[in-house]
Amino acid sequence: MDTRLGVLPWSQATSWSDFESAARRVESLGYDHLWAWDHLYAIFGDPYQPIFEGYTTLAAWAKVTTKVRLGLLVGANTFRNPALVAKALTTLDHISDGRTIGGLGGAWFDLEHAAAGIDFGRGFGERLDWLDESVAAIRAMLDGDAVTSPAGGRYALDAMRLLPAPVQAHLPILIGGSGERKTLRTVAKYADMWNAMGTADVLRHKVDVLRRHCDEVGRDIGEIELTAGCKPIIRDTAEAARRVWEAQMAHNRTPMQDVLDDDTFWVGTPEHVASMMIERKALGFRTFIAEMAAPFDDETLERWIGEVRPMVDAA
């Protein structure tokens, strides 16, 4: 099989028991990755509803799974010093016996930053500059270097080293986001995996931009695993899938009008979801990561890997 699948059960509007059970189910069905959000407030609908923290979630999941790879989609760079991130990833790699993926991104949710008193920067451009500096330092630390921050940057690392080293000889870094001037430049320089969302036309353009950045920094784009984000809901008919979607959004206090224009919700038959994936496979995306809302939908989990993936592999 050449199609890889990962699942992110939404961290919001769930109990820990259901959240952990979803993680166990993802592994039992044979998925490749298991992901968590990195947020302090709920990001769909009402922000003031329960949500679990990311790194502690991954550590807990690492002890109830044995095979599935684990990562944040994606870690908010603003939340933590890069030395702390590198140490957390290394510790998680030991807890999980070498199954960690370092998911990183610039962060976007201003409300949670304001509530927690976390510096949100002067704008998205500055946060992406911080991300680039942070990822460079994290990559070097994970690879065994003693890292000192450049003068005038965001951080002030002073010969920071990781002891012990990660279990993996090369702990992979995934970067999420598609900003053409800064984020994709950082992807080209440092990422092993890139996560993007959008229509096939949007993604086609973003891949072209990433390829140009790779050419400019002297890297083969083929070294980067392209991953597409989606939110599938699978039933025998579009109408039945739509009813599940509406019930999920109600549970997550999310008005339907807020999500109707979200083109990452793939709601319908197995054939419909497969067609969306095949479009993106033609662009080089062979890894798909599904965000699945609570209450977690076991039928979709079973049918995405059991029915849809074979259709995509055969295309």
Buried (B, 14 or more C-beta within 10 A) or exposed (E): EEBBBBBBBBBBBBEEEBBBBBBBBBBEBEBBBBBBBBBBBBBBBEBEBEBBBBBEBBBBBBEEBEEBBBBBBBBBBBBBBBBEBBBBBBBBBBBBEEBBBBBBBBBBBEBBBEEEEBEBBEEBEBBBBBBBBBBBBBBBBBBEBEBBBEEEBBBEBEEBEBEEBBBBEEBBBBBBBBBBEBBBBBBBBBBBBBBBBBEBEEBBBBBEBBBBBBEEEEBEBEEBBBBBBBBBBBBEEEEBBBBBBEEBBEBBBBEEEEBEEEBBBBBBBBEBBBBBBBBBBEBBBBBBBBBBBBBBBEBBBEBBBEBBBBBBBEE
